[in-house]
Amino acid sequence: MGCTSISPTLFICTSLVVLSFANVSVATPNKDQYELEERCGKDSASFFSINFHTSEDTSISNTSDGQTINGYRNHYDPISNKCFMLETTTILAYRAHPKYTATQYTLFDLNDHADYGSFYKNGGSASPTECVVKGKTCTSEVEWDALISPFMGDAP
């Protein structure tokens, strides 16, 4: 160990002090980034609340055709200094003729009020009728997920 001249009690105390300093530096988050992440979450909740008239992170609406379920998730990207929000919509048209289900996603940059991408797929279709992220088209939900992952902080 190289500490033979130190008594076991002093060695243990010194090790504990060093370890607790190491834990404090690792456990303390970057305050500015934390505040930006928190603001992103609040801005997303506010945007969702205004558009779907709810304080919850999910909204269920009854429609003439059935129900629409809306939700969202957000991510603050420190590299681009942007707050992204992914709005999700599931349509359950069980009263429509013919009955159908559909999935819709919209990716927003809340800072610049810009749409980054959109996805729409009817439940009975093999491929989406709309799938585009920042000008790149996609042909499946798997491709959509891969294209939005850099914006949403998802592991590839």
C-alpha positions in Angstrom: 0.0 0.0 0.0 2.9 2.4 0.6 1.3 3.6 3.9 3.1 1.3 6.4 4.2 4.2 8.5 0.6 5.3 9.1 -1.4 3.6 11.9 -4.3 1.5 10.7 -6.8 3.9 12.3 -5.3 6.9 10.6 -5.1 5.1 7.3 -8.8 4.1 7.5 -9.9 7.6 8.4 -7.8 9.1 5.6 -9.3 6.6 3.2 -12.8 7.4 4.2 -12.2 11.2 3.8 -10.8 10.6 0.4 -13.7 8.4 -0.6 -16.3 10.8 0.6 -14.7 13.6 -1.3 -14.7 11.4 -4.4 -18.4 10.5 -3.9 -19.4 14.2 -3.5 -17.7 15.2 -6.7 -19.3 12.4 -8.7 -22.7 12.8 -7.1 -22.9 16.6 -7.6 -24.6 17.4 -10.9 -23.8 20.3 -13.1 -26.1 22.9 -11.7 -26.6 24.9 -14.9 -27.4 21.7 -16.9 -29.8 20.5 -14.2 -31.6 23.8 -14.3 -31.9 23.7 -18.1 -33.2 20.1 -17.9 -35.7 21.1 -15.3 -36.9 24.1 -17.4 -37.2 21.9 -20.4 -39.4 19.6 -18.4 -41.6 22.5 -17.2 -41.8 24.0 -20.7 -42.9 20.6 -22.1 -45.5 20.2 -19.4 -46.8 23.7 -20.1 -46.9 23.2 -23.8 -48.8 19.9 -23.4 -51.1 21.4 -20.8 -52.1 24.3 -23.1 -52.6 22.1 -26.1 -54.5 19.2 -24.4 -56.1 21.1 -21.5 -54.6 18.8 -18.8 -52.0 19.1 -16.1 -51.2 15.4 -16.5 -48.6 14.0 -18.9 -51.3 11.9 -20.6 -54.6 13.0 -22.0 -57.5 10.8 -23.1 -60.2 12.4 -25.2 -63.5 10.9 -26.3 -64.3 11.5 -29.9 -67.2 10.7 -32.2 -65.1 7.8 -33.6 -63.7 6.5 -30.3 -60.8 7.8 -28.2 -57.6 9.7 -28.7 -54.7 9.2 -26.2 -52.0 11.9 -26.2 -48.8 11.9 -24.2 -45.3 13.3 -24.4 -41.7 13.0 -23.3 -39.0 15.5 -23.4 -35.2 15.7 -23.5 -32.8 18.6 -23.0 -29.8 18.3 -25.3 -26.8 20.1 -23.7 -24.7 19.9 -26.9 -27.3 21.9 -29.0 -28.7 23.7 -26.0 -32.2 22.7 -27.1 -35.3 21.3 -25.5 -37.0 18.6 -27.5 -40.4 17.2 -27.0 -41.9 14.1 -28.5 -45.7 14.2 -28.6 -47.4 10.9 -29.0 -51.0 10.3 -30.2 -52.8 7.0 -30.4 -56.2 7.0 -32.1 -58.6 4.3 -31.3 -61.5 4.7 -33.8 -63.7 1.8 -32.7 -66.9 3.6 -33.7 -65.7 4.5 -37.2 -66.7 2.6 -40.3 -64.4 0.9 -40.9 -62.8 0.7 -37.4 -59.1 1.6 -37.2 -56.2 2.5 -35.0 -53.4 4.9 -35.8 -50.2 6.1 -34.2 -48.8 9.6 -34.6 -45.6 11.2 -33.3 -44.4 14.8 -33.6 -40.9 15.9 -32.6 -40.7 19.6 -31.6 -37.8 21.9 -30.8 -39.5 23.9 -28.0 -36.8 26.6 -27.9 -37.2 27.6 -31.6 -40.9 26.5 -31.9 -39.9 24.3 -34.8 -41.2 20.9 -36.0 -38.3 18.5 -36.4 -40.3 15.4 -37.5 -43.6 13.7 -37.9 -44.7 10.1 -38.1 -48.2 8.7 -38.9 -49.1 5.1 -39.3 -52.5 3.4 -39.6 -52.7 0.3 -37.4 -53.5 -1.9 -40.4 -50.7 -0.7 -42.6 -47.3 -2.3 -43.0 -45.6 1.1 -43.3 -46.3 4.7 -42.3 -48.0 7.1 -44.5 -45.7 9.9 -43.1 -42.3 9.5 -41.7 -39.8 12.3 -41.9 -37.2 13.8 -39.5 -35.3 17.0 -40.5 -35.9 16.3 -44.2 -34.9 12.6 -44.0 -37.7 10.2 -44.9 -38.1 6.8 -43.2 -40.2 3.8 -44.0 -40.8 2.2 -40.6 -41.2 3.0 -36.9 -37.8 1.4 -36.3 -36.2 3.9 -38.7 -38.2 6.8 -37.1 -36.8 5.7 -33.7 -33.3 5.7 -35.0 -33.7 9.2 -36.6 -35.1 10.8 -33.5 -32.7 9.1 -31.0 -30.0 11.9 -31.2 -32.7 14.5 -30.4 -34.3 12.5 -27.5 -31.1 11.3 -25.9 -31.9 7.6 -26.6 -29.1 5.1 -26.9 -28.9 4.0 -30.6 
